[in-house]
Amino acid sequence: MTIKKNYDIPLKKISLPQYNEVAKYLKKIDLNKIYTNYGPLVQNLEMILANHFKTDPKKVIITSNGTTSLKTILTSIKNKKQSFEYLFKIYENLKILG
């Protein structure tokens, strides 16, 4: 008797938004003719986050991924102890948002 083993790797299926949920943003992008970073939608998101965390919008930077965010934070902070405390504070704030 042969026992079949399941070697499938369980992966989470990606959940994409419906077109009608993102259409208004795509239209804004087309109207502004800004298809890269630093467009009005990114600036608006940075403003929303700054208001939420009660900080200066100039201190909020949207990056393309988590690695870039961490590299930016760590290279901007000289003191190692301070950098870990800062990263922990960011992590705690992200848990609140999540």
Beta strands, then each sheet from edge to edge (+ up, - down):
end
